[in-house]
Amino acid sequence: MRKIGFVIVNYNDAKTTIRLLNQLKEFKNIDSIVVVDNNSTDDSFVQLKEQENGNITIIKNSENKGYASGMNTGARYLINKIGKCHIIFSNSDIIIKNAKDLNTLSSDINNEVAVASPVIEEHGNLNRGWKKTTAFTESLLNLPYISRYFKKKKLYYKEEHYQKDKSYVDVVSGCFFMVDSEALEQVDYFDENTFLYYEELIFAKKLEKAGKKLIVDNRVKVIHDHSVTIDKNIKRINKYKILKASQRYYVKNYLKGNLLEMALLYITNKLSLFILYIRCLGRR
């Protein structure tokens, strides 16, 4: 079995990252852990440096170029340090109950399968991957009520898809997954042209082009314990704009959207942003 490396990208969230590191310190099957601090504006780097030991390395990026850039920094460090390996990319707010689950995911990866993901529990719901989209369906996802119906009926796999130990999926959640380092190098790492969001969709398209598959291992579960605190209105709107900028990049460069499809995406982007503005004003 290949060595296992672990990458965490931190930005202004040392407390949550340290909570995850305290879990991982007990996992003897992880050969190296690297935390990439994406140029936090608080004292995260100082706090994280106190956690550094022979198995944990803390790196600080000189500027925050986005989540994909942070993942690439961590991956390149691990490959240089421990060679060919299986790399876990994880958000800080993940809870892993069993160290052996990492070995299970590692055993799932082979010449055909480049990515293995667990079932991810998020506030009582199960995230187990989803189907790829088209340029047209990305526009549908911008429309609030239509989006809910489309996700339920067309985007998510039916329950019977997950009855076996492992299930092939088009896309896995970006909050926690394992990838083969050779496959990562083959597709030239993560695309750094998005600052945040759509990393998993873009990565899935790159793997598809390389003839690689992604699976969800239904025997393994982790918890995504992300905060349910509602962002302030202005912060929420700015994050939404970043999301839609990433969506446009994905549709244009990876789904090869034509002029009509890009125009439709632009219109639905503006419509959904207008609806968000109205909602935020109503909460004041």
HUSUL-V751663 format. One record per backbone hydrogen bond with DSSP energy under -0.5 kcal/mol. CO is the residue of the C=O (numbers start at 1). NH is the residue of the N-H. If there is no record, write none. Layout:
[[CO & NH] [CO & NH]]
This chain:
[[3 & 86] [4 & 31] [4 & 32] [5 & 88] [6 & 34] [7 & 90] [8 & 10] [8 & 36] [10 & 38] [13 & 17] [14 & 18] [15 & 19] [16 & 20] [17 & 21] [18 & 22] [19 & 23] [20 & 24] [21 & 25] [23 & 26] [24 & 27] [26 & 28] [27 & 30] [29 & 31] [32 & 6] [33 & 57] [34 & 8] [34 & 36] [35 & 37] [35 & 59] [36 & 10] [36 & 38] [37 & 39] [37 & 61] [43 & 47] [44 & 48] [45 & 49] [46 & 50] [47 & 50] [48 & 51] [49 & 52] [55 & 33] [56 & 53] [57 & 35] [57 & 59] [59 & 37] [59 & 61] [63 & 65] [66 & 70] [67 & 71] [68 & 72] [69 & 73] [70 & 74] [71 & 75] [72 & 76] [73 & 77] [74 & 78] [75 & 79] [76 & 80] [77 & 81] [78 & 82] [78 & 83] [79 & 83] [84 & 3] [85 & 87] [85 & 181] [86 & 5] [87 & 89] [87 & 179] [88 & 7] [88 & 90] [89 & 177] [90 & 9] [91 & 94] [92 & 94] [93 & 225] [95 & 97] [95 & 223] [98 & 101] [99 & 102] [99 & 103] [100 & 104] [101 & 105] [102 & 106] [103 & 107] [104 & 108] [105 & 108] [105 & 109] [106 & 109] [112 & 114] [112 & 213] [113 & 110] [114 & 180] [115 & 215] [116 & 178] [117 & 217] [119 & 121] [119 & 222] [120 & 122] [120 & 127] [121 & 224] [122 & 125] [125 & 122] [125 & 127] [126 & 128] [127 & 120] [129 & 128] [130 & 170] [130 & 171] [134 & 138] [135 & 139] [136 & 139] [136 & 140] [137 & 141] [139 & 142] [140 & 143] [142 & 144] [143 & 147] [144 & 148] [145 & 149] [146 & 150] [147 & 151] [148 & 152] [149 & 153] [150 & 154] [150 & 155] [151 & 156] [155 & 131] [158 & 161] [159 & 162] [160 & 163] [165 & 218] [165 & 219] [167 & 216] [169 & 214] [171 & 130] [173 & 176] [175 & 91] [177 & 89] [178 & 116] [179 & 87] [180 & 184] [181 & 185] [182 & 186] [183 & 187] [184 & 189] [185 & 188] [191 & 194] [195 & 67] [198 & 202] [199 & 203] [200 & 204] [201 & 205] [202 & 206] [203 & 207] [204 & 208] [205 & 209] [206 & 210] [207 & 212] [208 & 211] [213 & 114] [213 & 115] [214 & 169] [215 & 117] [216 & 167] [216 & 218] [217 & 119] [217 & 220] [220 & 119] [222 & 121] [222 & 224] [223 & 95] [223 & 225] [224 & 226] [232 & 236] [233 & 237] [234 & 238] [235 & 239] [236 & 240] [237 & 241] [238 & 242] [239 & 243] [240 & 244] [241 & 245] [242 & 246] [243 & 247] [244 & 248] [245 & 249] [246 & 250] [247 & 251] [248 & 252] [249 & 253] [250 & 254] [250 & 255] [251 & 257] [258 & 262] [259 & 263] [260 & 264] [261 & 265] [262 & 266] [263 & 267] [264 & 268] [265 & 269] [266 & 270] [267 & 271] [268 & 272] [269 & 273] [270 & 274] [271 & 275] [272 & 276] [273 & 277] [274 & 278] [275 & 279] [276 & 280] [277 & 281] [278 & 282] [279 & 283] [280 & 283] [281 & 284]]
